[in-house]
Amino acid sequence: MLGLIVKLFVCPITVAIAAFIFPNVNYANLWQPIVVGLILAVSAHMMELFILKKGTFWFSTVLDFIAATILVYVVSLFFATATVTFFGALLTSLLLSITELVQHNWLIKSERTQKSPT
């Protein structure tokens, strides 16, 4: 649960930073990268619940990168005033993947990825 809370802050901030530094990621309103970031946070958390554990660090990170690229590009198409190229989505996903590397490492080392037996 703590992983989700961290992602709910980190993902929107990262998408907003990407919109600020990359010329091919342009959102007309501040709420647009926040919405994209929140969608990314929830989807990344769901992927972590199902995939992330000891031994799947890189696999999970690569899947996060691919999913983030697709989500940033597709979700941004729903905003009439947003302009995000596919290359811009790749760059944004690269930034997000750097944050995911840190988060995945922290989650695995703190043993927060262990599933409780049901």
C-alpha positions, -999 to +999 in steps of 0.1 A: +000+000+000+029+023+007+041+017-028+008+031-042+010+062-020+045+069-032+034+064-069+004+087-065+029+115-058+059+105-079+041+097-112+022+130-117+052+150-107+074+131-131+049+136-160+047+173-152+085+176-152+086+157-185+061+182-199+083+211-187+116+198-201+107+179-233+095+200-262+074+171-277+054+167-245+029+195-242-001+198-219-021+229-220-034+226-184-017+215-152-045+189-144-037+170-176-003+156-166-017+150-131-045+128-146-020+109-168+003+105-137-025+092-116-035+066-142+001+056-145+004+053-107-026+030-104-016+008-134+020+006-122+009-004-088-014-032-102+015-045-123+037-045-092+011-065-073+011-092-099+047-093-112+072-077-089+091-100-065+126-111-060+140-122-093+117-101-115+133-067-110+144-061-146+114-078-162+090-057-141+109-025-149+109-032-187+072-040-186+066-007-167+085+012-194+065-004-222+031+001-204+040+037-194+049+045-230+016+032-243-004+048-215+012+083-218+007+083-255-029+069-256-042+088-225-028+121-239-048+116-271-080+121-251-070+157-242-079+180-271-053+206-260-024+181-253+003+173-278+024+143-270+044+126-297+054+089-295+090+100-290+078+123-262+060+094-246+092+073-248+112+101-231+085+105-204+085+067-198+123+068-195+120+093-167+092+072-151+114+041-154+142+058-135+118+064-106+105+029-109+140+015-106+144+032-073+109+022-061+113-014-072+147-017-055+132-002-023+101-025-024+122-057-029+148-048-003+122-039+023+104-071+014+072-053+007+066-074-024+060-107-006+024-119-010+007-132+021-006-167+018-044-170+014 
